[in-house]
Amino acid sequence: MSDIAATRAFFGPRAAGWEVRFPDDAPAYRRAVADLAPPVGGAVADVGCGTGRALPELRAAVGSGGVVLGVDVTVEMLAEAAALGRGEVAALVLADALHLPVGTGRLDAVFAAGLVSHLTDSVAGLAELARVCRPGGRLALFHPVGRAALARRQGRELSPGDLRAEPNIRPALASSGWHCDLVDDAEDRYLTLATRMP
């Protein structure tokens, strides 16, 4: 089974009712989008958008004159996003994060919640996010709980090889076109912010 097929097999059956499982995450998404601070009138994508929880916040940030894309590889997740009305605030696009159907340098900001741990080649994924973002554009890698809290929830130990750990994510970003501005791996959220290098 390919990695895309595995991702679809995992997330597809879970799409309906996904947000019911995590009803308290909305404020964390709102805060993360505020920290990303996409420009009014700008173009932003939520890559690996799932049910599109961040899309209304991204739309509010860029305003009616901005462009918002919600990109996911799982048909069912996009269908759930549409059913929740997220297609009214963003264009929903079925695509692989490693091969985005977006022109080079077209985006002002990229939001990615829970994405990097699902990519077959995380550094290549970060490089693809850099490709579609203009120099000076911003990236937010986000999860609504921190790595330690997520590990406990999943009944596993934290791995020192986890790409999201600060000693790993900083060089991964640097090697893929980003300058890491912040790593906030708190109990209540994980947020890494980066700026696209020239």
C-alpha positions in Angstrom: 0.0 0.0 0.0 1.4 3.4 -0.9 1.7 6.1 1.7 -1.1 8.1 0.2 -3.3 5.0 0.2 -2.4 4.4 3.8 -3.2 8.0 4.8 -6.6 7.7 3.0 -7.3 4.3 4.5 -6.7 5.8 8.0 -8.4 9.2 7.7 -11.2 8.3 5.2 -13.3 6.2 7.7 -12.7 8.8 10.5 -13.7 11.9 8.5 -17.4 12.0 9.5 -17.6 13.2 13.0 -13.8 14.0 13.2 -14.4 17.3 15.0 -16.8 15.8 17.5 -13.9 13.8 18.8 -11.9 17.0 19.5 -14.6 19.6 20.4 -12.3 21.9 22.4 -9.7 22.5 19.7 -11.2 25.6 18.1 -9.5 28.2 20.4 -6.1 26.7 19.7 -6.7 26.9 16.0 -7.8 30.5 16.3 -4.7 31.4 18.3 -2.3 29.6 15.9 -3.8 31.4 12.9 -3.4 34.7 14.8 0.2 33.9 15.4 0.8 33.0 11.7 -0.8 36.5 10.9 -1.4 36.1 7.2 -1.8 39.5 5.5 -5.1 41.0 4.8 -5.8 40.4 1.1 -3.2 37.7 0.9 -3.2 34.2 -0.4 -3.0 31.4 2.2 -3.3 27.6 2.1 -4.1 25.1 4.8 -2.2 22.0 3.6 -3.5 18.8 5.1 -6.6 20.7 6.0 -8.7 17.7 7.0 -12.2 18.9 7.8 -11.1 22.5 7.4 -11.1 23.6 11.0 -8.6 26.4 10.3 -10.3 27.7 7.1 -12.8 30.1 8.7 -10.0 31.6 10.8 -7.8 31.9 7.8 -10.6 33.6 5.8 -11.2 36.0 8.7 -7.5 36.9 8.7 -7.1 37.6 4.9 -10.6 39.1 4.5 -12.9 38.9 1.5 -10.2 40.1 -0.9 -7.8 37.3 0.0 -7.5 33.7 -1.3 -7.9 30.7 0.9 -7.1 27.1 -0.2 -7.9 24.0 1.8 -5.7 21.1 0.5 -6.1 17.5 1.5 -5.3 14.1 0.1 -8.4 12.4 1.5 -11.7 12.7 -0.4 -13.8 12.0 2.7 -12.1 14.7 4.7 -12.8 17.3 2.0 -16.4 16.1 1.8 -16.8 16.6 5.5 -15.2 20.1 5.2 -17.8 20.9 2.5 -20.6 19.5 4.6 -19.5 21.8 7.4 -19.7 24.8 5.1 -15.9 25.3 4.8 -16.2 25.3 1.0 -18.0 28.7 1.4 -14.9 30.3 2.8 -12.2 28.5 0.9 -11.5 26.5 -2.3 -11.2 22.8 -1.3 -8.5 21.0 -3.4 -7.8 17.3 -3.5 -3.9 17.1 -3.8 -0.8 15.5 -2.3 1.2 17.9 -0.1 4.4 16.7 -1.8 3.0 17.9 -5.2 0.9 21.0 -4.6 -1.1 22.4 -7.6 0.0 25.9 -6.8 2.5 28.1 -8.7 5.9 28.9 -7.3 5.9 31.8 -4.8 2.1 32.3 -5.1 1.2 32.1 -1.3 1.8 34.6 1.5 1.4 32.0 4.2 0.9 28.3 4.7 -0.8 26.6 7.7 -0.2 22.9 8.3 -1.8 21.2 11.2 -0.5 17.7 12.0 0.9 17.4 8.5 4.7 16.7 8.8 4.4 13.4 10.7 2.2 12.0 7.9 4.6 12.7 5.0 6.8 10.1 3.6 9.6 12.6 3.2 9.1 15.4 5.6 12.0 17.5 4.4 10.7 17.3 0.8 7.3 18.3 2.1 8.8 21.3 3.8 10.6 22.2 0.6 7.4 22.0 -1.3 5.7 24.3 1.1 8.6 26.7 0.7 8.3 26.4 -3.1 4.7 27.7 -3.1 5.4 30.5 -0.6 6.9 33.8 -1.6 10.2 35.0 0.0 9.2 36.5 3.4 6.1 34.4 3.5 5.2 32.5 6.7 4.7 28.9 7.7 2.9 27.5 10.8 3.3 23.9 11.7 0.6 23.2 14.3 -1.0 20.7 16.5 -3.7 21.6 19.1 -1.8 19.7 21.8 1.9 19.5 22.5 4.0 16.5 21.6 4.2 15.1 25.2 0.4 15.4 25.6 -0.2 13.7 22.2 2.2 10.9 23.1 0.3 10.2 26.3 -3.0 10.3 24.4 -1.7 7.7 22.0 -0.1 5.6 24.8 3.5 5.9 23.5 6.8 7.5 24.5 8.2 10.7 23.0 10.8 9.8 20.3 14.0 11.8 20.1 13.8 11.2 16.3 10.5 13.1 16.1 10.9 15.7 13.4 8.9 18.2 15.4 11.3 18.2 18.3 13.2 21.5 18.3 16.7 20.0 17.7 15.2 18.3 14.6 12.8 20.8 13.1 15.2 23.8 13.1 17.7 22.1 10.7 15.0 20.5 8.7 13.4 23.9 8.1 16.8 25.5 7.3 17.6 22.8 4.7 14.3 23.3 3.0 14.2 27.1 2.5 12.8 28.3 5.8 14.2 30.3 8.8 12.7 28.9 12.0 11.4 31.8 14.1 9.7 29.9 17.0 9.2 26.5 18.4 6.5 26.4 21.0 6.1 22.8 22.2 3.9 23.4 25.2 1.4 21.1 26.9 -1.6 22.8 25.2 -0.2 23.2 21.7 2.6 22.6 19.3 3.5 25.5 17.0 6.5 26.1 14.9 6.6 29.4 13.0 9.0 30.0 10.1 9.8 32.6 7.4 10.5 31.7 3.8 14.1 32.7 3.0 14.9 34.6 -0.2 
